[in-house]
Amino acid sequence: MGTDHEDGTTELRHADIAVRVVPRDFLPDSEVSISRCRDGQEIGTPHSAPISELLDVAAFQRRLAGMLGDIGAVHFAAAA
């Protein structure tokens, strides 16, 4: 637990995708933000997901594939 200015945000960034988790988000079911990246820089509109999907690998993989297309599909399949 941190102070009010420390919200616990965690970000994972790859050349093709960025996933940001904000556990104390203002909107319910939108604690996870997923964005396409080009060369590590976010492009386009970020997509939101509930934090509960991070615990269900198959559901999270489906959401990524549906929102971001076949980007890294081989890597997602290998991780599952």
C-alpha positions, -999 to +999 in steps of 0.1 A: +000+000+000+013+034-009+002+069-004-025+087-025+000+097-052+013+061-055-014+042-073+004+009-078+005+011-116+025-016-133+034-016-170+048-043-192+060-030-226+071-049-257+079-037-292+044-047-303+022-044-271+019-026-238-001-038-209-007-014-179-024-025-147-039+002-124-054-016-094-071+015-081-087+027-114-117+050-113-138+029-136-148-006-126-137-035-149-111-013-166-081-018-144-061-032-174-051-011-204-038-028-235-022-009-264-006-017-297+030-005-299+053+002-328+090+000-318+079+002-282+058+034-285+021+032-280-001+038-311-038+040-315-065+038-288-059+018-257-084-010-248-096-017-213-102-050-195-111-061-160-082-072-138-099-106-133-090-115-169-053-115-160-060-145-138-077-164-167-049-169-193-072-182-220-097-153-216-069-127-216-054-143-248-088-142-265-092-105-256-057-097-269-063-116-301-097-099-306-084-064-299-050-065-314-054-090-342-027-116-350+001-095-335+024-120-318-002-148-322+026-175-323+040-161-290+006-160-273-001-196-284+032-208-271+026-191-237-008-209-233 
